[in-house]
Amino acid sequence: QVQLVESGGGLVQPGGSLRLSCAASGFSFSMYVMRWYRQAPGKERELVASISTTGTYINYADSVKGRFTISRDNGKNTLYLQMNSLTPEDTAVYYCNKADSWGQGTQVTVSS
C-alpha cells in the first residue's frame, strides 16, 4: 500500500532553515506529481509546492516563493522541501501528498 513518511520538522528560530523529507513506498514514485501541503492551527490545509515527475515543472505558493525549494530524488523515492528564511507564519504541520494519499505530517514551529 501507499506509504508517505515525512521527517525533518522541528522547532527553529525566525530566519532559520529546515529540510523536510518524505520517504515514499508502495507505488511508482517517479510516475507521480508530488506536493507539499501545510496546515496551520485554525486554518485550512494549503498547497505549498508541487513538482512534476522529472522535476521539470515546479510551482510554489506566493507566500513561500524565493524561500522554499521543492525537489525529488526518484532513485531514492524521496521528496524534499528546503525551507529558508522561516517566519512564525510558516508554523504548521507539513504534509507530503500524492494524488489522494497523505503522510502523517511533520510539525514545523518557528519561534524565538
Backbone torsions as a table, in degrees:
resi	resn	phi	psi	omega
1	GLN	NA	161.1	-179.7
2	VAL	-66.3	131.3	173.0
3	GLN	-131.8	132.7	175.5
4	LEU	-128.4	118.1	-175.6
5	VAL	-121.9	110.7	179.6
6	GLU	-86.1	151.7	174.8
7	SER	-154.8	167.1	175.6
8	GLY	104.2	-4.7	178.3
9	GLY	-72.5	174.7	179.3
10	GLY	161.1	-168.0	178.6
11	LEU	-98.8	130.5	-179.2
12	VAL	-141.0	149.3	178.3
13	GLN	-77.7	153.8	175.2
14	PRO	-53.1	137.0	-176.3
15	GLY	90.4	-9.2	-178.5
16	GLY	-82.2	-176.1	-176.9
17	SER	-132.5	152.8	171.6
18	LEU	-144.1	153.0	173.7
19	ARG	-123.1	117.1	177.5
20	LEU	-91.8	147.1	175.0
21	SER	-126.9	152.3	175.6
22	CYS	-135.5	110.2	178.0
23	ALA	-87.4	122.6	-175.9
24	ALA	-108.6	144.6	176.1
25	SER	-153.9	162.8	176.5
26	GLY	88.3	3.7	177.5
27	PHE	-157.4	170.2	-179.5
28	SER	-81.7	89.8	-172.9
29	PHE	-52.4	-43.1	-173.9
30	SER	-67.7	-10.6	-176.5
31	MET	-97.1	0.5	-173.5
32	TYR	-122.6	139.5	165.3
33	VAL	-63.6	137.8	179.4
34	MET	-120.8	151.3	-175.3
35	ARG	-139.3	152.7	167.6
36	TRP	-111.2	132.0	172.6
37	TYR	-119.4	165.8	171.9
38	ARG	-145.0	155.1	178.9
39	GLN	-139.2	115.6	177.1
40	ALA	-88.8	157.3	-179.7
41	PRO	-55.3	128.8	177.4
42	GLY	76.4	6.2	-178.5
43	LYS	-121.7	161.9	176.7
44	GLU	-76.2	156.3	176.3
45	ARG	-67.1	135.8	-178.3
46	GLU	-127.0	147.9	177.3
47	LEU	-74.6	128.7	179.5
48	VAL	-97.6	-48.7	-176.4
49	ALA	-161.0	153.0	175.4
50	SER	-136.6	154.9	-178.1
51	ILE	-142.1	136.1	-179.4
52	SER	-72.9	175.9	-173.0
53	THR	-58.7	-38.6	-179.0
54	THR	-101.3	0.2	-179.0
55	GLY	85.7	4.9	-177.6
56	THR	-69.7	-39.5	-176.8
57	TYR	-111.7	124.5	-177.5
58	ILE	-133.3	139.2	176.4
59	ASN	-133.5	147.8	-180.0
60	TYR	-130.3	150.6	168.0
61	ALA	-66.4	147.4	-179.0
62	ASP	-56.9	-33.4	-175.3
63	SER	-67.9	-16.7	-177.3
64	VAL	-119.1	-3.5	-178.8
65	LYS	-57.7	134.4	-179.9
66	GLY	84.9	-9.4	-179.7
67	ARG	-117.8	-34.7	-177.6
68	PHE	-107.7	148.5	175.9
69	THR	-133.5	121.6	176.3
70	ILE	-94.9	142.0	177.3
71	SER	-153.0	169.0	179.7
72	ARG	-146.5	151.3	173.9
73	ASP	-122.7	99.7	-176.4
74	ASN	-67.5	-25.0	177.0
75	GLY	-70.7	-26.6	179.7
76	LYS	-105.8	2.6	-178.2
77	ASN	52.2	45.7	-174.6
78	THR	-133.5	137.3	176.1
79	LEU	-108.1	143.4	-178.1
80	TYR	-127.4	156.3	170.1
81	LEU	-140.8	107.9	174.7
82	GLN	-87.4	123.3	-176.1
83	MET	-119.3	117.9	179.5
84	ASN	-117.9	164.6	178.1
85	SER	49.7	47.9	-176.3
86	LEU	-67.2	145.6	177.5
87	THR	-125.5	163.2	178.3
88	PRO	-57.2	-25.4	178.5
89	GLU	-69.7	-12.7	176.7
90	ASP	-85.6	-5.2	178.7
91	THR	-62.4	123.4	-176.0
92	ALA	-177.2	170.1	166.0
93	VAL	-90.3	128.6	-177.4
94	TYR	-103.5	132.0	-176.0
95	TYR	-120.8	140.1	171.0
96	CYS	-89.0	140.9	-176.1
97	ASN	-138.1	137.7	170.8
98	LYS	-133.2	109.2	-179.5
99	ALA	51.9	-112.8	-177.9
100	ASP	-103.4	19.2	179.6
101	SER	-111.6	141.7	-176.1
102	TRP	-131.8	149.1	169.6
103	GLY	-81.8	-176.9	-178.7
104	GLN	-83.3	-14.5	178.8
105	GLY	93.0	155.0	175.1
106	THR	-133.7	133.3	-174.9
107	GLN	-80.4	130.1	172.1
108	VAL	-117.7	123.6	179.2
109	THR	-124.2	123.5	179.9
110	VAL	-111.7	111.0	-175.3
111	SER	-158.5	148.8	175.1
112	SER	-94.6	NA	NA
